[in-house]
Amino acid sequence: MSVYLVLDWLVPQGHEAQTEAALTELRNHILSKHPQIRSVRVIREIADDPDRRGFRWEERYDTLEDSRSVELTDVCDDLWLQVWQVAVPGSHRQSLWDDGDRADWLES
């Protein structure tokens, strides 16, 4: 079983590049400073909404304890601030998930 920290938010059209740049720096920072984070995925909404674009950030951990042991750094705070500065107010949601029994998954 894995544990996922999932963040969802919206960005106004025209601010995607700033968001993407900060997320790229976050991934690079995680690679060097946060070994408890086993993987990161960024999923982007492709709906044709002319006003905004949705983003989903998923961090995977081996255990719940690992997810709680990550110590945020000033670099983390600064990079996330760049994301939240352009996010649509009130659109941010954060939650913890587990992937349960993978035997129930359908994958090809």
Disulfide bonds with the S-S distance in Angstrom:
none
